[in-house]
Amino acid sequence: MERIVVVGAGHMGSVIAGGLVDGVPRAEVVVVEPSAERRPALDGRVEVTATYEPGPDDLLVLAIPPQAFDSFADGLPPGACARATVVSVMAGVRLETLASALGTDRVLRAMPNLASRVGQSMTVLCPGDQVPAGGVDRAKGALSVIGEVLAVQDESLLDAATAVAGSGPALVAYLAQSFADFSRAAGFAPADALLLTSQVLRGTADVLSEPGATPESLYRQASTPNGTTAAGIATLREHRVGESVRAALEATTERARELAG
């Protein structure tokens, strides 16, 4: 039986552990959580321990805060991760740092997002050069329980992934607030305004998932000459909304690089 160990029972660790229990029923799922306050939340669903007890060929998912990584690595017995495949969802901790601290070259970095809690994460995964294809497949299989997984070979892309996938839901929500505010000001009840906004976002995402669809093809298809949508698109261009969004993504990417050192 495959053994998957999730270190950290915070938001992301709990979501991943819960998804594994439901989505990979044949796996043995163990959660390592030093905090006695957090452990009871998962009791009854998975095995929860205070410390990591290495097992042969573990898939080890590190879902702890980056600032807790050094303490975790220092507390491991010598060679504890030598046979493990390690997947880190810690923002900003580079593959080289992971490999050096854990004593294994079988390390991967992953960037999930907050949509993981509804099984709709867009997770970007980057394996180290020494990770075999089977290790990448194991990591993708485990992370697929929280949504889509995209594997890339260039670690520098994870900074942009932090902007688009990691921070993306918050940036989209910020824009969605304007839709909801407008709807309420027009007379819709708050709950109805949120329904209008969320369904528009959901439907748009589904249409963009159709074969051959692109954002440009969608808004051009919806924009008849001199029509209502065309007026809206023209106003967005006049106010340089596209440039503002790209600037926000560039700022987020640059901050990700700074945090990673």
C-alpha positions as CSV (number, residue, x, y, z in Angstrom):
1,M,0.0,0.0,0.0
2,E,1.3,3.5,-0.9
3,R,2.1,5.7,2.1
4,I,1.5,9.4,1.7
5,V,2.6,11.6,4.6
6,V,1.3,15.2,4.8
7,V,3.4,17.4,7.1
8,G,1.3,20.2,8.4
9,A,-2.4,20.3,9.3
10,G,-3.0,23.9,8.4
11,H,-5.5,24.9,5.6
12,M,-3.6,23.4,2.7
13,G,-2.3,20.3,4.5
14,S,-5.8,19.5,5.8
15,V,-7.3,20.0,2.3
16,I,-4.7,17.8,0.7
17,A,-5.1,15.1,3.4
18,G,-8.9,15.1,3.1
19,G,-8.7,14.9,-0.7
20,L,-6.3,12.0,-0.5
21,V,-8.6,10.1,1.9
22,D,-11.5,10.5,-0.5
23,G,-9.6,10.3,-3.8
24,V,-7.0,7.7,-3.1
25,P,-8.7,5.2,-0.8
26,R,-6.0,2.6,-1.2
27,A,-3.3,4.8,0.1
28,E,-2.2,5.0,3.7
29,V,-2.5,8.7,4.6
30,V,-0.7,10.0,7.6
31,V,-0.6,13.6,8.9
32,V,2.3,15.0,10.9
33,E,1.2,17.9,13.1
34,P,3.2,19.1,16.1
35,S,0.4,21.4,17.3
36,A,-1.9,19.7,19.7
37,E,-4.6,22.3,18.8
38,R,-4.7,21.3,15.2
39,R,-4.5,17.5,15.4
40,P,-8.1,16.9,16.7
41,A,-9.5,18.5,13.5
42,L,-8.3,15.4,11.5
43,D,-8.7,12.7,14.1
44,G,-11.0,9.9,12.9
45,R,-10.3,10.5,9.2
46,V,-6.5,9.9,9.0
47,E,-3.7,8.8,11.3
48,V,-2.3,12.0,13.0
49,T,1.1,12.0,14.7
50,A,3.2,14.7,16.3
51,T,6.5,13.7,14.6
52,Y,7.6,12.2,11.3
53,E,8.5,8.5,11.5
54,P,10.2,7.7,8.1
55,G,8.8,4.8,6.1
56,P,10.2,3.1,3.0
57,D,9.4,5.0,-0.2
58,D,7.1,7.5,1.4
59,L,5.5,10.3,-0.7
60,L,6.2,13.2,1.7
61,V,4.1,16.4,1.2
62,L,5.5,19.4,3.0
63,A,2.6,21.7,3.8
64,I,4.2,23.8,6.5
65,P,5.0,27.5,6.6
66,P,8.4,28.2,4.9
67,Q,9.7,29.7,8.1
68,A,9.1,26.3,9.8
69,F,11.1,24.3,7.3
70,D,14.5,24.6,8.9
71,S,13.2,23.4,12.2
72,F,11.5,20.5,10.6
73,A,14.6,19.5,8.6
74,D,16.9,19.8,11.6
75,G,14.7,17.6,13.6
76,L,14.8,14.6,11.1
77,P,16.9,11.6,11.9
78,P,19.9,11.2,9.6
79,G,18.8,9.8,6.2
80,A,15.1,10.0,7.0
81,C,14.2,11.3,3.5
82,A,16.8,9.3,1.6
83,R,14.2,7.1,0.0
84,A,11.3,9.4,0.1
85,T,9.8,11.5,-2.8
86,V,9.3,14.9,-1.4
87,V,6.7,17.4,-2.6
88,S,6.8,20.9,-1.2
89,V,3.9,23.3,-1.3
90,M,5.9,25.9,0.6
91,A,6.1,29.2,-1.3
92,G,9.6,30.4,-2.1
93,V,11.7,27.4,-0.9
94,R,13.8,26.4,-3.9
95,L,14.5,22.9,-5.1
96,E,18.2,23.2,-4.3
97,T,17.4,24.2,-0.7
98,L,15.0,21.3,-0.3
99,A,17.5,18.8,-1.6
100,S,20.3,20.1,0.6
101,A,18.3,20.2,3.8
102,L,16.6,16.9,3.3
103,G,19.4,14.8,1.9
104,T,17.6,13.6,-1.2
105,D,17.5,14.7,-4.9
106,R,13.9,13.4,-5.3
107,V,12.3,16.7,-4.5
108,L,9.5,18.6,-6.3
109,R,7.9,22.0,-5.8
110,A,4.2,22.6,-6.2
111,M,2.1,25.8,-6.2
112,P,-1.6,25.1,-5.5
113,N,-4.2,27.8,-4.8
114,L,-7.2,28.4,-2.5
115,A,-9.6,26.8,-5.0
116,S,-8.2,23.5,-3.7
117,R,-10.8,23.6,-0.9
118,V,-13.5,22.9,-3.6
119,G,-11.4,20.6,-5.6
120,Q,-10.7,23.2,-8.3
121,S,-7.0,24.1,-7.6
122,M,-4.7,25.0,-10.5
123,T,-1.5,23.4,-9.2
124,V,1.8,24.0,-11.0
125,L,4.4,21.3,-10.3
126,C,8.1,21.4,-10.9
127,P,10.3,18.3,-10.3
128,G,14.1,18.4,-9.6
129,D,16.3,17.0,-12.3
130,Q,16.9,13.8,-10.5
131,V,13.2,12.9,-9.9
132,P,12.3,9.8,-12.0
133,A,9.2,9.8,-14.2
134,G,7.5,7.5,-11.7
135,G,8.1,10.1,-8.9
136,V,6.5,12.8,-11.0
137,D,3.5,10.6,-11.7
138,R,3.1,9.9,-8.0
139,A,3.2,13.6,-7.1
140,K,0.7,14.5,-9.9
141,G,-1.6,11.7,-8.8
142,A,-1.6,12.9,-5.2
143,L,-2.1,16.6,-6.0
144,S,-4.8,15.8,-8.6
145,V,-7.2,15.2,-5.6
146,I,-7.4,19.0,-5.2
147,G,-7.8,19.9,-8.9
148,E,-5.8,20.2,-12.1
149,V,-2.0,19.7,-12.1
150,L,0.4,21.2,-14.7
151,A,4.0,20.0,-14.6
152,V,6.8,22.2,-15.8
153,Q,10.6,21.7,-16.0
154,D,11.8,25.2,-15.5
155,E,11.7,26.2,-11.8
156,S,11.7,29.9,-12.6
157,L,8.2,29.5,-14.0
158,L,7.0,28.9,-10.4
159,D,7.4,32.6,-9.7
160,A,4.9,33.4,-12.5
161,A,2.8,30.5,-11.3
162,T,2.6,32.1,-7.9
163,A,1.2,35.2,-9.6
164,V,-1.3,33.5,-12.0
165,A,-2.3,30.4,-10.1
166,G,-1.3,31.2,-6.5
167,S,-2.5,34.8,-6.2
168,G,-4.9,34.6,-9.2
169,P,-8.0,33.7,-7.3
170,A,-7.6,36.7,-5.0
171,L,-6.9,39.0,-7.9
172,V,-10.0,37.7,-9.7
173,A,-12.0,38.0,-6.5
174,Y,-10.9,41.7,-6.3
175,L,-12.3,42.3,-9.8
176,A,-15.4,40.3,-9.1
177,Q,-16.1,42.7,-6.2
178,S,-16.8,45.4,-8.8
179,F,-19.4,43.2,-10.5
180,A,-21.1,42.4,-7.2
181,D,-20.9,46.1,-6.1
182,F,-22.5,47.2,-9.4
183,S,-25.2,44.7,-9.1
184,R,-26.1,45.7,-5.6
185,A,-26.1,49.4,-6.6
186,A,-28.5,48.5,-9.5
187,G,-30.9,47.1,-7.0
188,F,-30.1,43.4,-6.6
189,A,-30.1,41.9,-3.1
190,P,-26.6,41.1,-1.9
191,A,-27.1,37.3,-2.3
192,D,-28.5,37.7,-5.8
193,A,-25.6,40.0,-6.7
194,L,-23.1,37.4,-5.6
195,L,-25.0,34.7,-7.5
196,L,-24.9,36.8,-10.7
197,T,-21.2,37.4,-10.3
198,S,-20.1,33.8,-9.3
199,Q,-22.2,32.2,-12.0
200,V,-20.7,34.5,-14.7
201,L,-17.2,33.6,-13.5
202,R,-18.1,29.9,-13.4
203,G,-19.7,29.9,-16.8
204,T,-16.9,31.9,-18.4
205,A,-14.3,29.4,-17.1
206,D,-16.3,26.5,-18.5
207,V,-16.6,28.1,-21.9
208,L,-12.8,28.9,-21.9
209,S,-12.2,25.2,-21.3
210,E,-13.9,24.2,-24.5
211,P,-11.5,23.0,-27.3
212,G,-10.2,25.9,-29.3
213,A,-11.6,28.6,-27.1
214,T,-9.4,31.6,-26.1
215,P,-10.2,34.7,-24.0
216,E,-10.0,36.9,-27.1
217,S,-12.3,34.6,-29.2
218,L,-14.9,34.7,-26.4
219,Y,-15.0,38.5,-26.0
220,R,-15.0,39.0,-29.7
221,Q,-17.8,36.5,-30.2
222,A,-19.9,38.3,-27.6
223,S,-19.2,41.8,-29.0
224,T,-21.5,42.8,-31.8
225,P,-20.6,46.1,-33.5
226,N,-21.9,49.1,-31.5
227,G,-23.5,46.7,-29.0
228,T,-23.5,46.6,-25.2
229,T,-20.5,44.3,-24.8
230,A,-18.5,46.3,-27.3
231,A,-19.2,49.5,-25.2
232,G,-17.9,47.7,-22.1
233,I,-14.8,46.4,-23.8
234,A,-14.0,49.8,-25.2
235,T,-14.3,51.4,-21.7
236,L,-12.0,48.7,-20.3
237,R,-9.4,49.5,-23.0
238,E,-9.8,53.3,-22.4
239,H,-9.0,52.8,-18.7
240,R,-6.1,50.4,-19.5
241,V,-7.6,47.6,-17.4
242,G,-5.6,44.9,-19.2
243,E,-2.3,46.8,-18.6
244,S,-3.2,47.2,-14.9
245,V,-3.9,43.5,-14.5
246,R,-0.6,42.6,-16.2
247,A,1.2,45.1,-13.9
248,A,-0.4,43.4,-10.9
249,L,0.8,40.0,-12.0
250,E,4.3,41.3,-12.7
251,A,4.4,42.8,-9.2
252,T,3.3,39.5,-7.7
253,T,5.9,37.6,-9.7
254,E,8.7,40.0,-8.6
255,R,7.6,39.6,-5.0
256,A,7.7,35.9,-5.3
257,R,11.3,36.1,-6.6
258,E,12.3,38.4,-3.7
259,L,10.8,36.0,-1.1
260,A,12.6,33.1,-2.6
261,G,15.9,35.0,-2.3
